Amino acid sequence: MPEAWSDRDERQYEHIKESELSWGEPGERAEEIAARTVNKHRRQEGRTPNTQLSDLTRDELYNRVREKGIRGRSGMSKAELVAALS
């Protein structure tokens, strides 16, 4: 597990891993699924600072713009959201 993960992320990772193992996934595959899922949630919540804005989805950009309180965001395209954050 990466050092940047919070305690909540680690608990979520273990829960997902155990769930995947109970569904019959092999150990390495269960760990991969769990890590990818936790990282996806971290990315969606904007907790991965090294991600380039153009690599984020529109929903992820929208969440970041909303957190900054930028008005008019609901009608913005992905390119406009990137520009608003730049």
PAZABA-448362 format. One line per field, with one value per residue (C-alpha): residue number from 1; x, y, z. Coordinates in Angstrom, 3 decimals. Example, Ala and Ser with C-alpha at 12.3 -4.5 7.8 and 13.67 -1.06 7.14 Angstrom:
<sites>
i	(1/2)
c1	(12.300/13.670)
c2	(-4.500/-1.060)
c3	(7.800/7.140)
</sites>
This chain:
<sites>
i	(1/2/3/4/5/6/7/8/9/10/11/12/13/14/15/16/17/18/19/20/21/22/23/24/25/26/27/28/29/30/31/32/33/34/35/36/37/38/39/40/41/42/43/44/45/46/47/48/49/50/51/52/53/54/55/56/57/58/59/60/61/62/63/64/65/66/67/68/69/70/71/72/73/74/75/76/77/78/79/80/81/82/83/84/85/86)
c1	(0.000/1.357/2.495/0.192/-2.915/-4.895/-6.106/-9.493/-7.876/-6.045/-9.254/-11.069/-8.202/-8.331/-12.118/-12.102/-9.240/-11.030/-14.224/-12.442/-10.741/-14.105/-15.380/-12.542/-10.055/-6.377/-4.361/-2.401/-5.494/-7.476/-4.699/-4.617/-8.387/-8.351/-5.472/-6.997/-10.358/-8.854/-6.750/-9.808/-11.714/-8.741/-8.515/-12.258/-11.993/-9.034/-6.534/-3.916/-2.050/0.365/-2.365/-2.451/-5.772/-6.178/-5.968/-8.938/-12.521/-15.079/-16.692/-13.343/-12.672/-16.194/-15.621/-12.389/-14.058/-16.958/-14.522/-12.963/-16.397/-16.163/-19.557/-21.102/-19.497/-22.602/-22.581/-18.812/-17.204/-14.146/-11.860/-13.571/-13.217/-9.491/-9.157/-11.027/-8.622/-5.499)
c2	(0.000/3.441/5.720/8.524/6.522/7.526/5.059/5.137/4.219/1.305/0.000/0.306/-1.558/-4.431/-4.647/-4.771/-7.276/-9.600/-9.276/-10.177/-13.144/-14.390/-14.222/-16.498/-14.043/-15.054/-13.092/-10.878/-10.083/-9.214/-6.848/-5.194/-4.690/-3.254/-0.849/0.352/0.932/2.929/5.005/5.663/7.009/9.136/10.567/11.325/13.124/15.178/13.655/12.874/16.163/14.971/14.250/16.525/18.294/17.040/13.431/13.871/13.093/15.879/14.798/14.933/18.398/19.498/18.407/20.386/23.487/23.111/22.917/26.196/27.820/28.805/29.889/28.776/25.365/23.340/24.455/24.180/21.677/19.678/22.179/25.091/23.338/22.827/26.504/27.569/25.564/26.822)
c3	(0.000/-0.874/1.939/0.745/1.646/4.708/7.327/5.613/2.290/3.899/5.497/2.178/0.447/2.949/2.725/-1.079/-1.123/1.291/-0.732/-3.961/-2.292/-1.041/-4.645/-5.696/-7.200/-6.860/-4.277/-6.668/-8.711/-5.559/-4.442/-7.877/-7.943/-4.420/-5.155/-8.413/-6.724/-3.851/-6.251/-8.413/-5.402/-4.348/-7.878/-7.960/-4.636/-5.874/-3.462/-6.115/-6.597/-9.307/-11.856/-14.898/-15.328/-18.896/-17.638/-15.284/-16.259/-16.584/-13.298/-11.482/-12.905/-11.978/-8.360/-8.164/-9.632/-7.188/-4.256/-5.385/-5.610/-9.265/-10.595/-13.891/-13.730/-14.573/-18.207/-18.693/-21.017/-19.988/-21.717/-19.952/-16.583/-17.223/-18.142/-14.991/-12.839/-14.619)
</sites>
